[in-house]
């Protein structure tokens, strides 16, 4: 099982990468940095919350682990 801090750091780093990608996709599709930025912020907030909850749920499941 990993600590909550580790799960949170992983989620923040993953979200930062997702933010960058989503901002570029939003800019490419809309031609607007503002619209692309709003899309990226919303996506990042939703994704961060979902990822943390998902990671913490899986941290409680022992199935498939090879803990020594």
N, CA, C and O atoms as CSV, one atom per row, in Angstrom:
chain,resi,resn,atom,element,x,y,z
A,1,UNK,N,N,0.856,-1.186,0.000
A,1,UNK,CA,C,0.000,0.000,0.000
A,1,UNK,C,C,0.896,1.241,0.000
A,1,UNK,O,O,1.906,1.286,0.702
A,2,UNK,N,N,0.527,2.217,-0.771
A,2,UNK,CA,C,1.327,3.436,-0.803
A,2,UNK,C,C,0.676,4.526,0.033
A,2,UNK,O,O,-0.512,4.462,0.351
A,3,UNK,N,N,1.468,5.522,0.381
A,3,UNK,CA,C,0.958,6.594,1.232
A,3,UNK,C,C,0.046,7.522,0.427
A,3,UNK,O,O,0.087,7.552,-0.803
A,4,UNK,N,N,-0.751,8.253,1.137
A,4,UNK,CA,C,-1.632,9.230,0.482
A,4,UNK,C,C,-0.824,10.310,-0.212
A,4,UNK,O,O,-1.202,10.798,-1.278
A,5,UNK,N,N,0.304,10.684,0.406
A,5,UNK,CA,C,1.163,11.714,-0.189
A,5,UNK,C,C,1.702,11.242,-1.534
A,5,UNK,O,O,1.709,12.006,-2.500
A,6,UNK,N,N,2.157,9.985,-1.607
A,6,UNK,CA,C,2.658,9.439,-2.871
A,6,UNK,C,C,1.554,9.437,-3.926
A,6,UNK,O,O,1.778,9.843,-5.066
A,7,UNK,N,N,0.363,8.980,-3.544
A,7,UNK,CA,C,-0.760,8.974,-4.489
A,7,UNK,C,C,-1.057,10.376,-4.985
A,7,UNK,O,O,-1.313,10.573,-6.173
A,8,UNK,N,N,-1.026,11.351,-4.088
A,8,UNK,CA,C,-1.319,12.731,-4.463
A,8,UNK,C,C,-0.254,13.302,-5.391
A,8,UNK,O,O,-0.587,13.963,-6.375
A,9,UNK,N,N,1.026,13.057,-5.095
A,9,UNK,CA,C,2.107,13.553,-5.948
A,9,UNK,C,C,2.004,12.945,-7.345
A,9,UNK,O,O,2.151,13.649,-8.344
A,10,UNK,N,N,1.754,11.648,-7.414
A,10,UNK,CA,C,1.582,10.999,-8.712
A,10,UNK,C,C,0.422,11.629,-9.474
A,10,UNK,O,O,0.526,11.875,-10.675
A,11,UNK,N,N,-0.658,11.883,-8.793
A,11,UNK,CA,C,-1.841,12.457,-9.433
A,11,UNK,C,C,-1.574,13.874,-9.927
A,11,UNK,O,O,-2.022,14.243,-11.013
A,12,UNK,N,N,-0.857,14.666,-9.153
A,12,UNK,CA,C,-0.568,16.044,-9.550
A,12,UNK,C,C,0.336,16.068,-10.779
A,12,UNK,O,O,0.106,16.845,-11.705
A,13,UNK,N,N,1.360,15.221,-10.791
A,13,UNK,CA,C,2.251,15.170,-11.947
A,13,UNK,C,C,1.492,14.706,-13.194
A,13,UNK,O,O,1.643,15.282,-14.271
A,14,UNK,N,N,0.679,13.665,-13.036
A,14,UNK,CA,C,-0.122,13.164,-14.160
A,14,UNK,C,C,-1.077,14.250,-14.660
A,14,UNK,O,O,-1.261,14.415,-15.866
A,15,UNK,N,N,-1.674,14.979,-13.736
A,15,UNK,CA,C,-2.608,16.043,-14.110
A,15,UNK,C,C,-1.902,17.181,-14.829
A,15,UNK,O,O,-2.465,17.763,-15.755
A,16,UNK,N,N,-0.688,17.508,-14.426
A,16,UNK,CA,C,0.067,18.569,-15.098
A,16,UNK,C,C,0.353,18.177,-16.549
A,16,UNK,O,O,0.241,19.005,-17.453
A,17,UNK,N,N,0.718,16.926,-16.765
A,17,UNK,CA,C,0.938,16.454,-18.130
A,17,UNK,C,C,-0.365,16.497,-18.923
A,17,UNK,O,O,-0.383,16.927,-20.077
A,18,UNK,N,N,-1.446,16.053,-18.304
A,18,UNK,CA,C,-2.749,16.089,-18.955
A,18,UNK,C,C,-3.191,17.506,-19.270
A,18,UNK,O,O,-3.782,17.756,-20.320
A,19,UNK,N,N,-2.908,18.433,-18.370
A,19,UNK,CA,C,-3.248,19.840,-18.583
A,19,UNK,C,C,-2.558,20.375,-19.833
A,19,UNK,O,O,-3.180,21.025,-20.672
A,20,UNK,N,N,-1.278,20.095,-19.940
A,20,UNK,CA,C,-0.518,20.567,-21.092
A,20,UNK,C,C,-1.079,20.001,-22.394
A,20,UNK,O,O,-1.280,20.733,-23.364
A,21,UNK,N,N,-1.324,18.713,-22.407
A,21,UNK,CA,C,-1.867,18.076,-23.615
A,21,UNK,C,C,-3.243,18.639,-23.949
A,21,UNK,O,O,-3.521,18.956,-25.105
A,22,UNK,N,N,-4.099,18.765,-22.949
A,22,UNK,CA,C,-5.461,19.250,-23.192
A,22,UNK,C,C,-5.456,20.706,-23.656
A,22,UNK,O,O,-6.267,21.088,-24.501
A,23,UNK,N,N,-4.554,21.518,-23.113
A,23,UNK,CA,C,-4.466,22.913,-23.545
A,23,UNK,C,C,-4.064,22.981,-25.013
A,23,UNK,O,O,-4.608,23.782,-25.773
A,24,UNK,N,N,-3.115,22.144,-25.409
A,24,UNK,CA,C,-2.684,22.131,-26.808
A,24,UNK,C,C,-3.786,21.611,-27.727
A,24,UNK,O,O,-3.986,22.145,-28.819
A,25,UNK,N,N,-4.496,20.582,-27.296
A,25,UNK,CA,C,-5.610,20.058,-28.092
A,25,UNK,C,C,-6.719,21.105,-28.201
A,25,UNK,O,O,-7.263,21.331,-29.282
A,26,UNK,N,N,-7.049,21.738,-27.077
A,26,UNK,CA,C,-8.078,22.785,-27.087
A,26,UNK,C,C,-7.704,23.935,-27.991
A,26,UNK,O,O,-8.546,24.449,-28.729
A,27,UNK,N,N,-6.444,24.346,-27.940
A,27,UNK,CA,C,-5.960,25.418,-28.819
A,27,UNK,C,C,-6.044,24.993,-30.277
A,27,UNK,O,O,-6.481,25.769,-31.127
A,28,UNK,N,N,-5.630,23.770,-30.570
A,28,UNK,CA,C,-5.650,23.280,-31.947
A,28,UNK,C,C,-7.070,23.206,-32.508
A,28,UNK,O,O,-7.297,23.530,-33.674
A,29,UNK,N,N,-8.024,22.782,-31.678
A,29,UNK,CA,C,-9.393,22.614,-32.166
A,29,UNK,C,C,-10.194,23.910,-32.190
A,29,UNK,O,O,-11.065,24.085,-33.042
A,30,UNK,N,N,-9.907,24.820,-31.262
A,30,UNK,CA,C,-10.706,26.044,-31.200
A,30,UNK,C,C,-9.987,27.254,-31.761
A,30,UNK,O,O,-10.627,28.231,-32.151
A,31,UNK,N,N,-8.664,27.201,-31.806
A,31,UNK,CA,C,-7.890,28.356,-32.251
A,31,UNK,C,C,-7.812,29.441,-31.193
A,31,UNK,O,O,-7.259,30.512,-31.441
A,32,UNK,N,N,-8.357,29.175,-30.023
A,32,UNK,CA,C,-8.378,30.167,-28.943
A,32,UNK,C,C,-7.616,29.634,-27.738
A,32,UNK,O,O,-7.919,28.554,-27.230
A,33,UNK,N,N,-6.630,30.395,-27.286
A,33,UNK,CA,C,-5.883,30.008,-26.095
A,33,UNK,C,C,-6.779,30.060,-24.857
A,33,UNK,O,O,-6.641,29.228,-23.961
A,34,UNK,N,N,-7.685,31.020,-24.802
A,34,UNK,CA,C,-8.587,31.154,-23.653
A,34,UNK,C,C,-9.532,29.950,-23.551
A,34,UNK,O,O,-9.680,29.368,-22.476
A,35,UNK,N,N,-10.160,29.583,-24.647
A,35,UNK,CA,C,-11.090,28.443,-24.640
A,35,UNK,C,C,-10.320,27.159,-24.365
A,35,UNK,O,O,-10.762,26.326,-23.573
A,36,UNK,N,N,-9.179,26.997,-25.010
A,36,UNK,CA,C,-8.353,25.828,-24.766
A,36,UNK,C,C,-7.903,25.747,-23.319
A,36,UNK,O,O,-7.840,24.660,-22.744
A,37,UNK,N,N,-7.590,26.891,-22.729
A,37,UNK,CA,C,-7.180,26.936,-21.326
A,37,UNK,C,C,-8.300,26.555,-20.381
A,37,UNK,O,O,-8.081,25.818,-19.420
A,38,UNK,N,N,-9.499,27.052,-20.645
A,38,UNK,CA,C,-10.651,26.694,-19.805
A,38,UNK,C,C,-10.936,25.198,-19.908
A,38,UNK,O,O,-11.198,24.533,-18.905
A,39,UNK,N,N,-10.881,24.685,-21.122
A,39,UNK,CA,C,-11.085,23.240,-21.305
A,39,UNK,C,C,-10.041,22.452,-20.524
A,39,UNK,O,O,-10.363,21.456,-19.876
A,40,UNK,N,N,-8.804,22.895,-20.586
A,40,UNK,CA,C,-7.717,22.197,-19.900
A,40,UNK,C,C,-7.881,22.259,-18.379
A,40,UNK,O,O,-7.645,21.267,-17.691
A,41,UNK,N,N,-8.279,23.406,-17.860
A,41,UNK,CA,C,-8.466,23.538,-16.408
A,41,UNK,C,C,-9.583,22.611,-15.929
A,41,UNK,O,O,-9.413,21.885,-14.950
A,42,UNK,N,N,-10.716,22.636,-16.614
A,42,UNK,CA,C,-11.828,21.770,-16.222
A,42,UNK,C,C,-11.437,20.294,-16.300
A,42,UNK,O,O,-11.719,19.519,-15.386
A,43,UNK,N,N,-10.795,19.922,-17.387
A,43,UNK,CA,C,-10.353,18.548,-17.553
A,43,UNK,C,C,-9.367,18.143,-16.454
A,43,UNK,O,O,-9.442,17.032,-15.929
A,44,UNK,N,N,-8.460,19.030,-16.113
A,44,UNK,CA,C,-7.453,18.728,-15.099
A,44,UNK,C,C,-8.078,18.562,-13.725
A,44,UNK,O,O,-7.731,17.627,-13.003
A,45,UNK,N,N,-8.977,19.432,-13.352
A,45,UNK,CA,C,-9.620,19.329,-12.034
A,45,UNK,C,C,-10.426,18.033,-11.925
A,45,UNK,O,O,-10.311,17.306,-10.939
A,46,UNK,N,N,-11.225,17.755,-12.923
A,46,UNK,CA,C,-12.023,16.528,-12.917
A,46,UNK,C,C,-11.109,15.301,-12.928
A,46,UNK,O,O,-11.329,14.350,-12.177
A,47,UNK,N,N,-10.091,15.327,-13.778
A,47,UNK,CA,C,-9.164,14.203,-13.880
A,47,UNK,C,C,-8.373,13.976,-12.602
A,47,UNK,O,O,-8.165,12.829,-12.206
A,48,UNK,N,N,-7.929,15.040,-11.950
A,48,UNK,CA,C,-7.165,14.917,-10.711
A,48,UNK,C,C,-8.003,14.262,-9.618
A,48,UNK,O,O,-7.546,13.332,-8.953
A,49,UNK,N,N,-9.206,14.739,-9.438
A,49,UNK,CA,C,-10.088,14.172,-8.416
A,49,UNK,C,C,-10.383,12.703,-8.709
A,49,UNK,O,O,-10.319,11.856,-7.818
A,50,UNK,N,N,-10.702,12.417,-9.953
A,50,UNK,CA,C,-11.007,11.046,-10.344
A,50,UNK,C,C,-9.801,10.130,-10.153
A,50,UNK,O,O,-9.942,9.012,-9.657
A,51,UNK,N,N,-8.630,10.596,-10.540
A,51,UNK,CA,C,-7.413,9.782,-10.430
A,51,UNK,C,C,-7.069,9.475,-8.975
A,51,UNK,O,O,-6.729,8.337,-8.650
A,52,UNK,N,N,-7.151,10.471,-8.098
A,52,UNK,CA,C,-6.847,10.244,-6.681
A,52,UNK,C,C,-7.820,9.215,-6.097
A,52,UNK,O,O,-7.399,8.292,-5.401
A,53,UNK,N,N,-9.089,9.366,-6.371
A,53,UNK,CA,C,-10.067,8.406,-5.862
A,53,UNK,C,C,-9.813,7.013,-6.419
A,53,UNK,O,O,-9.904,6.030,-5.684
A,54,UNK,N,N,-9.500,6.914,-7.692
A,54,UNK,CA,C,-9.213,5.641,-8.352
A,54,UNK,C,C,-7.987,4.965,-7.735
A,54,UNK,O,O,-8.018,3.771,-7.439
A,55,UNK,N,N,-6.912,5.728,-7.544
A,55,UNK,CA,C,-5.690,5.186,-6.946
A,55,UNK,C,C,-5.926,4.710,-5.515
A,55,UNK,O,O,-5.446,3.646,-5.124
A,56,UNK,N,N,-6.659,5.491,-4.745
A,56,UNK,CA,C,-6.906,5.116,-3.350
A,56,UNK,C,C,-7.801,3.879,-3.281
A,56,UNK,O,O,-7.625,3.045,-2.393
A,57,UNK,N,N,-8.731,3.752,-4.179
A,57,UNK,CA,C,-9.565,2.557,-4.227
A,57,UNK,C,C,-8.714,1.332,-4.524
A,57,UNK,O,O,-8.825,0.321,-3.830
A,58,UNK,N,N,-7.871,1.408,-5.538
A,58,UNK,CA,C,-7.024,0.266,-5.900
A,58,UNK,C,C,-5.998,-0.040,-4.809
A,58,UNK,O,O,-5.574,-1.187,-4.674
A,59,UNK,N,N,-5.597,0.954,-4.038
A,59,UNK,CA,C,-4.649,0.718,-2.946
A,59,UNK,C,C,-5.266,-0.188,-1.878
A,59,UNK,O,O,-4.534,-0.836,-1.129
A,60,UNK,N,N,-6.571,-0.243,-1.796
A,60,UNK,CA,C,-7.270,-1.071,-0.804
A,60,UNK,C,C,-7.554,-2.488,-1.305
A,60,UNK,O,O,-7.961,-3.350,-0.526
A,61,UNK,N,N,-7.343,-2.731,-2.591
A,61,UNK,CA,C,-7.652,-4.029,-3.171
A,61,UNK,C,C,-6.380,-4.867,-3.223
A,61,UNK,O,O,-5.379,-4.447,-3.804
A,62,UNK,N,N,-6.417,-6.045,-2.621
A,62,UNK,CA,C,-5.223,-6.881,-2.570
A,62,UNK,C,C,-5.095,-7.809,-3.774
A,62,UNK,O,O,-4.034,-8.401,-3.972
A,63,UNK,N,N,-6.128,-7.953,-4.570
A,63,UNK,CA,C,-6.118,-8.843,-5.715
A,63,UNK,C,C,-4.957,-8.514,-6.669
A,63,UNK,O,O,-4.757,-7.356,-7.036
A,64,UNK,N,N,-4.214,-9.520,-7.054
A,64,UNK,CA,C,-3.150,-9.359,-8.042
A,64,UNK,C,C,-1.842,-8.833,-7.501
A,64,UNK,O,O,-0.919,-8.617,-8.287
A,65,UNK,N,N,-1.709,-8.618,-6.225
A,65,UNK,CA,C,-0.474,-8.116,-5.635
A,65,UNK,C,C,0.474,-9.261,-5.336
A,65,UNK,O,O,0.060,-10.376,-5.019
A,66,UNK,N,N,1.737,-8.958,-5.444
A,66,UNK,CA,C,2.777,-9.920,-5.103
A,66,UNK,C,C,3.583,-9.382,-3.931
A,66,UNK,O,O,4.813,-9.374,-3.969
A,67,UNK,N,N,2.890,-8.933,-2.891
A,67,UNK,CA,C,3.575,-8.365,-1.726
A,67,UNK,C,C,4.387,-9.452,-1.023
A,67,UNK,O,O,3.922,-10.570,-0.804
A,68,UNK,N,N,5.594,-9.082,-0.685
A,68,UNK,CA,C,6.473,-10.058,0.001
A,68,UNK,C,C,6.327,-9.986,1.487
A,68,UNK,O,O,6.988,-10.732,2.210
